[in-house]
Amino acid sequence: MAGARGGGCPAGRNDFQWCFSQVKGAIDEDVAEADIISTVEFNYSGDLLATGDKGGRVVIFQREQENKSRPHSRGEYNVYSTFQSHEPEFDYLKSLEIEEKINKIRWLPQQNAAHFLLSTNDKTIKLWKISERDKRAEGYNLKDEDGRLRDPFRITALRVPILKPMDLMVEASPRRIFANAHTYHINSISVNSDHETYLSADDLRINLWHLEITDRSFNIVDIKPANMEELTEVITAAEFHPHQCNVFVYSSSKGTIRLCDMRSSALCDRHSKFFEEPEDPSSRSFFSEIISSISDVKFSHSGRYMMSRDYLSVKVWDLNMESRPLETHQVHEYLRSKLCSLYENDCIFDKFECCWNGSDSAIMTGSYNNFFRMFDRDTRRDVTLEASRESSKPRASLKPRKVCTGGKRKKDEISVDSLDFNKKILHTAWHPADSVIAVAATNNLYIFQGKIN
């Protein structure tokens, strides 16, 4: 495990040799609803990794620095800060309970010693500052060391406070609260490349915010019909272009992606580009519209491509070609025969996310039974891996898993009928530079590292 940073292979190598690094979370069989991880996000350097859960908490992990006595500790992530980001609320005007669940976390590029991140639940977005304090001031004039106010008549001399070292303390403080701008549930937030603005999207509208202004936002997309009975589609995800601050995309429940340019008009009710794959009439079924709904859309780091995740596949699009995707990768095609039972247990409405590796040469997304899938765009190779505590020995290699659909099953294969649909990998993240991935499986966070043969 020597060589590249973090004990892994360079970000461009996709031989899919992965080994277990860490698992964070309780081993209890009975998982509390509040502990289920709802979002995972690396910061821009990859040295910090944030998770949000259904209980409204944010946990930040920090990557350990190199240690000669423990050469493998460089890749380890340990808890850096934990704080309660959102609390449950009740909207008395609408008799509506607002969950504390964290829907999304997005880091801001680091400008100084402190780190900033945006976190959102269904209605309210908060900007958090995470800073370190290792010194405290002593020798106040008006206060004693224990904080009590001194008697003014006893103050006979002027003291200059001095800074003294103290144990390192990480503080998370809310700097801005952006509220009351969304009627429907927020599903996406995305920081703009100008580092001054960001967007937030709900089912029918997308708003543009300035990071310094909390009391107003600009509505840039509104697809709400005059008569709600005429509603045919909703917004499912939205993201800014990584380099062009005027360009963003949003996906819909109809399987379409619209690219908008804010230079053309203030309200982007007309898109600049429209990405949609024509449906094959021969394969149309009752479930076609449900499974074509896009649950996630992500630009590549280069900004040339984007990928979209629907229920059964991941598609890679070239921004210069709207008619059809450049690549289509089947995630779990073996579930097509199970759509009826997946509809009955509501799994067909699960929203899987997807992510790129640092060089845009590989993509990753989740599946059921704690499986997650990786696709190499150059070689067209793919692999199914499993996040499980059974294979969680330090630096143990992950064995590729195969799902069997026929009657005869080989020794290492798992039957499609024995898949556990309660175990699902909805949230994954890939380190922006190294071969390190983070996978959220219910209440556990698994971290894996690329392996050099």
C-alpha positions as CSV (number, residue, x, y, z in Angstrom):
1,M,0.0,0.0,0.0
2,A,2.9,2.4,-0.6
3,G,3.3,4.9,-3.4
4,A,0.4,7.3,-4.1
5,R,-1.0,9.6,-1.5
6,G,-3.3,7.9,1.0
7,G,-1.9,4.5,0.2
8,G,-4.0,4.2,-3.0
9,C,-3.4,4.3,-6.7
10,P,-3.4,7.5,-8.7
11,A,-6.8,8.9,-9.4
12,G,-6.5,8.1,-13.1
13,R,-6.0,4.3,-12.7
14,N,-9.2,2.3,-12.7
15,D,-8.2,-1.3,-12.3
16,F,-10.9,-1.6,-9.6
17,Q,-8.6,-3.2,-7.1
18,W,-10.0,-1.8,-3.8
19,C,-9.3,-2.6,-0.3
20,F,-11.1,-1.9,3.0
21,S,-9.8,1.1,5.0
22,Q,-12.4,2.0,7.7
23,V,-16.0,1.8,8.8
24,K,-17.6,4.4,10.9
25,G,-20.9,3.8,12.7
26,A,-22.6,1.5,15.3
27,I,-22.8,-2.3,14.8
28,D,-26.3,-2.5,16.3
29,E,-28.8,-4.5,14.3
30,D,-31.7,-2.1,15.2
31,V,-30.7,1.1,13.5
32,A,-32.3,4.2,14.8
33,E,-34.0,6.3,12.0
34,A,-32.1,9.4,13.1
35,D,-28.7,7.7,12.5
36,I,-29.3,6.8,8.9
37,I,-26.8,8.8,6.7
38,S,-28.6,11.0,4.2
39,T,-25.7,12.7,2.4
40,V,-21.9,12.3,2.0
41,E,-19.5,15.0,0.6
42,F,-15.7,15.5,0.3
43,N,-14.4,19.1,0.4
44,Y,-12.4,20.5,-2.5
45,S,-9.0,19.2,-1.2
46,G,-10.4,15.8,0.0
47,D,-8.9,16.3,3.5
48,L,-12.3,16.7,5.0
49,L,-15.4,14.4,4.6
50,A,-18.8,15.5,5.8
51,T,-21.9,13.3,6.4
52,G,-25.4,14.4,7.3
53,D,-28.0,12.2,8.8
54,K,-31.8,12.0,9.3
55,G,-31.4,13.3,12.8
56,G,-30.1,16.7,11.5
57,R,-26.5,16.1,12.6
58,V,-23.4,16.8,10.6
59,V,-20.3,14.8,11.3
60,I,-17.0,16.0,9.7
61,F,-14.0,13.6,9.4
62,Q,-10.5,14.8,8.9
63,R,-7.7,12.9,7.0
64,E,-4.8,12.0,9.2
65,Q,-1.4,13.5,8.4
66,E,1.6,11.3,7.6
67,N,3.1,9.5,10.6
68,K,6.4,7.7,10.3
69,S,5.5,5.3,13.2
70,R,2.2,4.5,11.5
71,P,2.8,4.6,7.7
72,H,-0.7,3.5,6.8
73,S,-2.4,6.1,9.0
74,R,-2.2,8.8,6.2
75,G,-5.4,7.6,4.6
76,E,-7.4,7.4,7.8
77,Y,-10.3,9.7,8.5
78,N,-11.1,10.5,12.1
79,V,-13.9,12.5,13.6
80,Y,-13.0,16.2,13.5
81,S,-16.3,17.9,14.4
82,T,-19.9,16.9,15.2
83,F,-22.7,19.4,15.4
84,Q,-26.5,19.6,15.2
85,S,-27.3,21.5,12.0
86,H,-31.1,21.3,11.9
87,E,-33.9,20.8,14.4
88,P,-37.4,19.5,13.8
89,E,-39.8,22.3,13.2
90,F,-43.6,22.8,12.7
91,D,-45.2,25.2,10.2
92,Y,-48.3,26.3,12.0
93,L,-49.8,28.1,9.0
94,K,-49.7,24.9,6.9
95,S,-50.0,22.4,9.8
96,L,-46.8,20.8,8.4
97,E,-44.1,19.1,10.2
98,I,-40.6,19.9,8.9
99,E,-38.1,17.1,9.3
100,E,-34.6,17.8,10.6
101,K,-33.1,15.4,8.0
102,I,-30.1,16.8,6.1
103,N,-30.8,16.5,2.4
104,K,-27.6,17.9,1.0
105,I,-24.2,19.3,2.1
106,R,-22.0,21.4,-0.2
107,W,-18.5,22.7,0.8
108,L,-17.4,26.1,-0.2
109,P,-13.8,26.5,-1.6
110,Q,-11.4,27.3,1.3
111,Q,-10.4,30.9,1.4
112,N,-8.6,31.1,4.8
113,A,-7.9,28.9,7.8
114,A,-11.6,28.3,8.4
115,H,-13.9,25.9,6.4
116,F,-17.4,26.8,5.3
117,L,-20.2,24.5,4.2
118,L,-23.9,24.7,3.3
119,S,-26.4,22.2,4.7
120,T,-30.1,22.0,4.0
121,N,-33.1,20.2,5.2
122,D,-36.5,20.4,3.3
123,K,-37.0,24.1,3.9
124,T,-34.0,25.9,5.4
125,I,-30.4,26.2,4.2
126,K,-27.6,27.1,6.7
127,L,-24.0,28.3,6.1
128,W,-21.7,26.9,8.8
129,K,-18.2,28.1,9.7
130,I,-15.9,25.4,11.0
131,S,-12.8,26.9,12.7
132,E,-10.1,25.8,15.1
133,R,-9.2,27.5,18.4
134,D,-6.0,26.6,20.2
135,K,-5.4,29.8,22.2
136,R,-7.5,31.7,24.8
137,A,-7.2,35.2,26.1
138,E,-6.3,35.7,29.8
139,G,-6.0,38.9,31.9
140,Y,-9.2,40.8,31.2
141,N,-9.7,44.1,33.0
142,L,-13.4,43.9,33.7
143,K,-13.7,40.1,34.3
144,D,-12.0,37.6,36.6
145,E,-10.5,34.4,35.1
146,D,-13.7,32.5,36.0
147,G,-15.8,35.0,34.0
148,R,-17.4,37.0,36.8
149,L,-17.5,40.8,36.5
150,R,-14.9,42.6,38.7
151,D,-15.9,45.4,41.1
152,P,-15.0,48.6,39.2
153,F,-13.5,50.1,42.4
154,R,-11.0,47.3,42.7
155,I,-9.6,48.0,39.2
156,T,-6.5,50.1,39.9
157,A,-4.4,49.2,36.9
158,L,-4.8,48.6,33.2
159,R,-4.0,45.0,32.1
160,V,-3.2,43.9,28.6
161,P,-4.8,40.5,27.9
162,I,-2.4,37.8,26.6
163,L,-3.1,34.7,24.5
164,K,-2.2,31.4,26.1
165,P,-2.2,28.0,24.5
166,M,-5.1,25.6,25.2
167,D,-6.3,22.2,23.9
168,L,-7.4,22.3,20.3
169,M,-11.1,23.0,20.0
170,V,-13.1,22.8,16.7
171,E,-16.1,25.2,16.7
172,A,-19.0,25.0,14.3
173,S,-21.0,28.2,14.2
174,P,-24.0,29.2,11.9
175,R,-23.1,32.3,10.0
176,R,-26.1,32.6,7.7
177,I,-29.6,31.1,7.7
178,F,-31.5,31.2,4.3
179,A,-35.1,30.4,5.0
180,N,-38.7,30.9,3.8
181,A,-37.9,30.8,0.1
182,H,-39.2,27.3,-0.8
183,T,-42.8,26.1,-0.8
184,Y,-41.8,22.5,-1.7
185,H,-39.0,20.3,-0.4
186,I,-35.4,21.3,-1.3
187,N,-33.7,18.5,-3.2
188,S,-30.5,20.2,-4.4
189,I,-28.0,23.0,-3.5
190,S,-25.0,23.8,-5.7
191,V,-22.3,26.4,-5.1
192,N,-21.4,28.5,-8.2
193,S,-17.9,28.8,-9.5
194,D,-17.9,32.6,-8.8
195,H,-17.8,31.5,-5.1
196,E,-20.4,34.3,-4.3
197,T,-23.7,32.7,-5.3
198,Y,-25.4,29.3,-5.0
199,L,-28.7,27.7,-6.2
200,S,-31.3,25.8,-4.3
201,A,-33.9,23.7,-6.1
202,D,-37.2,22.2,-5.0
203,D,-39.9,20.3,-7.0
204,L,-41.0,23.2,-9.0
205,R,-38.6,26.1,-8.6
206,I,-34.9,27.0,-8.5
207,N,-33.7,30.0,-6.6
208,L,-30.4,31.9,-6.9
209,W,-28.9,33.2,-3.6
210,H,-26.0,35.4,-2.7
211,L,-24.0,34.0,0.2
212,E,-24.0,37.4,2.0
213,I,-27.8,38.0,1.6
214,T,-30.3,35.9,3.6
215,D,-33.6,37.8,3.3
216,R,-34.1,37.5,-0.5
217,S,-33.3,35.2,-3.4
218,F,-33.9,35.4,-7.2
219,N,-36.3,32.9,-8.8
220,I,-34.4,31.6,-11.9
221,V,-36.6,28.6,-12.9
222,D,-40.4,28.2,-12.2
223,I,-42.2,25.3,-13.8
224,K,-45.3,25.5,-11.6
225,P,-48.4,25.5,-13.9
226,A,-51.3,27.9,-13.3
227,N,-53.5,24.9,-12.6
228,M,-51.7,22.3,-10.4
229,E,-53.9,19.6,-12.0
230,E,-51.9,20.1,-15.2
231,L,-48.6,19.3,-13.4
232,T,-46.8,16.6,-15.5
233,E,-43.2,16.8,-14.2
234,V,-41.1,18.0,-11.2
235,I,-37.5,19.1,-10.8
236,T,-35.4,16.3,-9.3
237,A,-31.8,17.7,-9.2
238,A,-29.9,20.8,-10.2
239,E,-26.2,21.8,-10.4
240,F,-24.0,24.7,-11.5
241,H,-21.4,24.2,-14.2
242,P,-17.9,23.8,-12.5
243,H,-16.3,26.6,-14.5
244,Q,-18.9,28.7,-16.3
245,C,-20.8,30.7,-13.6
246,N,-23.7,31.5,-15.9
247,V,-24.6,27.9,-16.8
248,F,-26.6,25.3,-14.8
249,V,-28.6,22.2,-15.5
250,Y,-31.7,20.7,-13.9
251,S,-33.2,17.2,-14.4
252,S,-36.8,16.2,-14.3
253,S,-39.0,13.2,-13.3
254,K,-39.7,12.7,-17.1
255,G,-36.0,11.7,-17.7
256,T,-35.0,15.0,-19.3
257,I,-32.2,17.4,-18.6
258,R,-32.3,21.1,-19.4
259,L,-29.2,23.3,-19.6
260,C,-29.9,27.0,-18.9
261,D,-27.8,30.1,-19.5
262,M,-28.5,33.0,-17.1
263,R,-27.1,35.5,-19.6
264,S,-30.1,35.0,-22.0
265,S,-32.7,36.0,-19.4
266,A,-33.2,36.6,-15.7
267,L,-35.9,33.9,-15.6
268,C,-34.6,30.8,-17.3
269,D,-38.0,29.6,-18.5
270,R,-36.5,28.7,-21.8
271,H,-33.6,26.3,-21.8
272,S,-30.5,26.6,-24.0
273,K,-30.1,22.8,-24.5
274,F,-32.4,19.9,-23.9
275,F,-31.0,16.4,-23.3
276,E,-33.3,13.4,-23.7
277,E,-33.0,9.9,-25.0
278,P,-35.9,8.8,-27.2
279,E,-37.8,5.9,-25.7
280,D,-37.9,2.5,-27.4
281,P,-41.6,1.9,-28.0
282,S,-41.1,-1.9,-27.9
283,S,-39.8,-1.8,-24.3
284,R,-42.5,0.5,-22.9
285,S,-44.4,-0.7,-19.8
286,F,-46.5,0.6,-16.9
287,F,-43.2,1.4,-15.1
288,S,-41.4,3.2,-17.9
289,E,-42.1,6.7,-16.7
290,I,-41.2,5.9,-13.1
291,I,-37.9,4.3,-13.9
292,S,-36.9,7.0,-16.4
293,S,-37.1,9.7,-13.7
294,I,-33.6,11.1,-13.1
295,S,-32.5,11.0,-9.4
296,D,-29.1,12.8,-9.8
297,V,-27.2,14.8,-12.3
298,K,-23.5,15.7,-12.0
299,F,-21.1,17.7,-14.2
300,S,-17.7,16.1,-14.8
301,H,-14.7,18.0,-13.2
302,S,-13.7,19.1,-16.7
303,G,-17.1,20.5,-17.4
304,R,-17.3,18.8,-20.8
305,Y,-19.6,16.0,-19.7
306,M,-22.4,15.3,-17.3
307,M,-23.9,12.1,-16.0
308,S,-27.5,11.3,-15.0
309,R,-28.7,8.5,-12.9
310,D,-32.1,6.9,-13.4
311,Y,-33.5,3.8,-11.7
312,L,-31.7,1.2,-13.8
313,S,-28.8,3.0,-15.4
314,V,-26.2,5.8,-15.5
315,K,-25.8,7.8,-18.6
316,V,-22.9,10.1,-19.6
317,W,-23.8,13.0,-21.9
318,D,-21.5,15.2,-24.0
319,L,-22.7,18.8,-23.6
320,N,-22.3,19.3,-27.3
321,M,-24.7,16.4,-28.2
322,E,-28.2,16.6,-27.0
323,S,-29.9,13.8,-29.0
324,R,-28.6,10.8,-27.1
325,P,-26.1,9.9,-24.3
326,L,-22.5,9.2,-25.1
327,E,-22.5,6.2,-22.8
328,T,-25.1,4.1,-21.0
329,H,-24.1,1.9,-18.2
330,Q,-26.5,-0.6,-16.8
331,V,-26.4,-0.6,-13.0
332,H,-28.8,-3.5,-12.1
333,E,-30.6,-4.6,-15.3
334,Y,-31.5,-7.8,-13.5
335,L,-34.1,-5.9,-11.5
336,R,-36.2,-5.2,-14.6
337,S,-38.1,-8.4,-14.0
338,K,-38.7,-7.4,-10.4
339,L,-40.2,-4.0,-11.1
340,C,-43.7,-5.1,-9.9
341,S,-42.6,-6.1,-6.4
342,L,-40.2,-3.1,-6.2
343,Y,-43.3,-0.9,-7.0
344,E,-45.3,-2.6,-4.2
345,N,-42.6,-2.0,-1.6
346,D,-41.9,1.5,-2.8
347,C,-38.2,0.8,-3.6
348,I,-38.8,1.9,-7.2
349,F,-38.9,5.5,-5.9
350,D,-35.5,5.3,-4.3
351,K,-33.2,8.1,-5.3
352,F,-29.7,6.9,-6.1
353,E,-26.8,9.4,-6.4
354,C,-23.7,9.1,-8.6
355,C,-20.2,10.5,-8.6
356,W,-17.1,11.0,-10.8
357,N,-13.5,10.1,-9.9
358,G,-10.9,12.9,-9.9
359,S,-9.9,12.4,-13.6
360,D,-13.5,11.8,-14.9
361,S,-12.4,8.4,-16.2
362,A,-14.6,6.4,-13.9
363,I,-18.0,6.7,-12.3
364,M,-19.6,5.2,-9.2
365,T,-23.2,4.7,-8.1
366,G,-25.1,2.5,-5.6
367,S,-27.5,-0.4,-5.7
368,Y,-29.2,-2.8,-3.3
369,N,-27.9,-5.4,-0.9
370,N,-25.2,-2.9,0.0
371,F,-23.7,-3.3,-3.5
372,F,-22.2,-0.4,-5.3
373,R,-21.1,-0.3,-9.0
374,M,-18.0,1.2,-10.7
375,F,-17.6,1.8,-14.4
376,D,-14.4,2.5,-16.3
377,R,-15.1,4.8,-19.2
378,D,-12.0,4.0,-21.1
379,T,-12.0,0.2,-21.0
380,R,-15.8,-0.2,-20.5
381,R,-15.1,-2.6,-17.6
382,D,-17.4,-2.6,-14.7
383,V,-17.4,-4.2,-11.2
384,T,-19.9,-4.8,-8.4
385,L,-18.5,-4.4,-4.9
386,E,-20.1,-4.8,-1.5
387,A,-19.9,-2.6,1.6
388,S,-20.2,-5.1,4.5
389,R,-18.7,-5.6,7.9
390,E,-17.9,-9.2,7.1
391,S,-15.1,-8.1,4.7
392,S,-14.0,-5.2,6.9
393,K,-10.5,-6.4,7.9
394,P,-7.8,-3.7,7.5
395,R,-6.5,-3.6,4.0
396,A,-8.6,-6.6,2.9
397,S,-9.2,-6.7,-0.8
398,L,-12.8,-6.3,-1.9
399,K,-14.0,-9.3,-4.0
400,P,-16.2,-8.5,-7.0
401,R,-19.8,-9.7,-6.5
402,K,-22.0,-11.2,-9.2
403,V,-25.8,-11.5,-9.3
404,C,-27.3,-14.6,-10.8
405,T,-30.7,-14.3,-12.6
406,G,-31.1,-17.9,-13.9
407,G,-31.9,-21.1,-12.2
408,K,-28.3,-22.4,-11.7
409,R,-26.1,-20.4,-9.4
410,K,-22.3,-20.6,-9.2
411,K,-20.5,-20.7,-5.9
412,D,-19.6,-17.0,-5.6
413,E,-22.9,-15.7,-7.1
414,I,-25.9,-14.3,-5.2
415,S,-29.4,-15.0,-6.5
416,V,-31.5,-12.0,-7.5
417,D,-34.3,-13.4,-5.3
418,S,-32.1,-13.2,-2.2
419,L,-31.1,-9.6,-2.5
420,D,-31.9,-7.4,0.5
421,F,-33.8,-4.3,-0.7
422,N,-33.6,-2.8,2.8
423,K,-29.8,-2.5,2.4
424,K,-29.2,0.2,-0.2
425,I,-26.3,2.4,-1.2
426,L,-27.9,5.7,-2.1
427,H,-25.0,8.1,-1.2
428,T,-21.4,7.8,-2.4
429,A,-18.5,10.2,-2.8
430,W,-15.1,10.0,-4.5
431,H,-12.0,11.9,-3.3
432,P,-11.3,14.7,-5.8
433,A,-7.6,13.7,-6.3
434,D,-6.9,10.2,-4.8
435,S,-8.3,6.7,-5.0
436,V,-10.4,7.0,-1.9
437,I,-14.1,6.5,-1.9
438,A,-16.8,6.9,0.8
439,V,-19.9,4.8,0.8
440,A,-22.9,5.3,3.1
441,A,-24.7,2.1,4.0
442,T,-27.7,2.9,6.3
443,N,-26.0,4.2,9.5
444,N,-22.4,3.1,8.5
445,L,-19.8,5.1,6.5
446,Y,-17.4,2.8,4.7
447,I,-14.1,4.2,3.3
448,F,-12.1,2.2,0.7
449,Q,-8.8,2.8,-0.9
450,G,-7.4,1.9,-4.3
451,K,-4.9,-0.9,-4.2
452,I,-1.6,-1.2,-6.1
453,N,-0.8,-4.7,-7.3
